[in-house]
Every structure is written in C-alpha cells, then in structure tokens.
Amino acid sequence: MGWTVIDDNYLPIQPIQEFLTYLKHLERSPHTIRAYAHHLRLFWEYLSTIQTTWTAVRLSELADFVAWLRNPQPGLLSLQEMLAKRSEATVMVNKVTSEQVLRVWLTFGV
C-alpha cells in the first residue's frame, strides 16, 4: 500500500509523492513511509499557512514550524486561557520526528 499526500484541491503534492516513492524503492517499511507522509503533510500545511514554498524555506521557518505545531493559528490571541492544539508531548515527538524527516527530505530535494 502506498501513501498519497494531497493538497487543498485534492491533488497529490508532487515533491512529497516523489520522495515517498523514493522511500518505497529503498524498501523502507510501510510504517516509516506513513510516518514521513504524516510529518510532511503537517509541514506542507504550515508552508501553506505562511505562504511560502518548500524550496524557499530558511532556518527561521523551520524554527517557526515548531511554534506552529503548538498553535496553528499564530495570529489568534485569546484573553482567556486556551488549550494547545497539540499536547506538549505530541509537539516534542512531532518536533524531533519532523526534524529528522525534514532533514532527509530537504537533502533529497537538493
């Protein structure tokens, strides 16, 4: 079974699909490919939010991605205490795994 990451128009995101195909050809575990698809989908959603392309990403956007994992609506401020979109444990797991995934993916895209 393969994984497909789609955009807002329900079309496959080509750079991600090429990378997932590359992982499949390397005979990576389906669980590994699924994890990569999940983290790259989160990163793609973040890139859409900040209106930039993956080829234009700088270190500052990678750092801001972690903050976005905590709060996907950075312009929204509340006077009342709000629960984070994701728990701190989830953010940290996503942060570590996403860093690993992005490191490999960005190297692949170079």
C-alpha positions in Angstrom: 0.0 0.0 0.0 1.3 3.4 -0.9 0.6 6.8 0.8 -0.5 9.9 -1.0 -0.4 13.4 0.5 -2.9 15.7 -1.2 -3.3 19.5 -1.3 -6.4 21.6 -0.7 -7.5 20.8 -4.3 -7.3 17.0 -3.5 -4.3 16.6 -5.9 -1.1 14.8 -4.9 1.7 17.1 -3.8 4.3 16.2 -6.3 7.5 16.8 -4.4 6.2 14.7 -1.4 5.0 12.0 -3.7 8.4 11.7 -5.4 10.0 11.4 -2.0 7.6 8.8 -0.8 8.2 6.8 -4.0 11.9 7.1 -3.4 11.5 5.7 0.1 9.4 2.8 -1.3 12.1 2.0 -3.9 14.6 1.9 -1.0 12.2 -0.7 0.5 11.5 1.3 3.6 8.9 0.0 6.0 5.3 1.0 5.2 5.2 2.4 8.7 8.2 4.6 8.0 6.7 5.8 4.8 3.4 6.5 6.6 5.2 8.5 9.3 7.1 10.5 6.7 3.8 11.2 4.9 2.2 12.4 8.1 5.0 14.8 9.1 5.4 16.1 5.6 1.7 16.8 5.4 2.0 18.8 8.6 4.9 20.7 7.2 3.1 21.4 3.9 0.1 22.7 5.8 2.5 25.0 7.7 4.1 26.2 4.4 0.6 27.0 3.1 -0.2 29.0 6.2 2.9 31.1 5.8 2.5 31.3 2.0 5.9 30.0 1.0 7.2 27.1 -1.0 9.4 24.3 0.3 12.3 25.4 -1.9 12.3 28.8 -0.2 12.4 27.5 3.4 15.1 29.1 5.6 16.2 28.1 9.1 13.8 30.6 10.6 10.8 28.9 9.0 11.9 25.6 10.4 12.1 27.1 13.9 8.7 28.7 13.5 7.3 25.3 12.4 7.7 24.0 16.0 5.7 27.0 17.3 3.1 26.4 14.7 2.7 22.8 15.9 1.7 24.2 19.2 -0.7 26.8 17.8 -1.6 26.6 14.1 -3.3 30.0 14.3 -0.4 32.3 15.2 -2.3 35.5 14.6 -5.1 34.5 17.0 -4.7 35.8 20.6 -7.1 35.0 23.3 -7.7 36.8 26.6 -8.8 33.5 28.1 -6.6 30.5 28.7 -6.7 28.2 25.7 -5.8 24.6 25.4 -2.9 24.0 22.9 -3.9 22.4 19.6 -1.5 19.6 20.5 -0.1 18.4 23.8 3.5 19.3 24.6 4.4 15.6 24.4 2.9 15.5 20.9 4.7 18.7 19.9 8.0 17.3 21.1 7.5 14.0 19.3 6.5 15.8 16.2 9.4 18.2 16.6 12.0 15.5 16.8 10.5 13.3 14.1 9.7 16.3 11.8 13.3 17.5 12.1 14.5 14.1 11.1 12.0 13.8 8.3 12.7 17.3 7.0 16.5 16.8 7.1 16.2 13.7 4.9 13.5 15.3 2.6 15.3 18.6 2.1 18.6 16.7 1.4 16.6 14.6 -1.2 15.3 17.7 -2.8 18.7 19.4 -3.2 
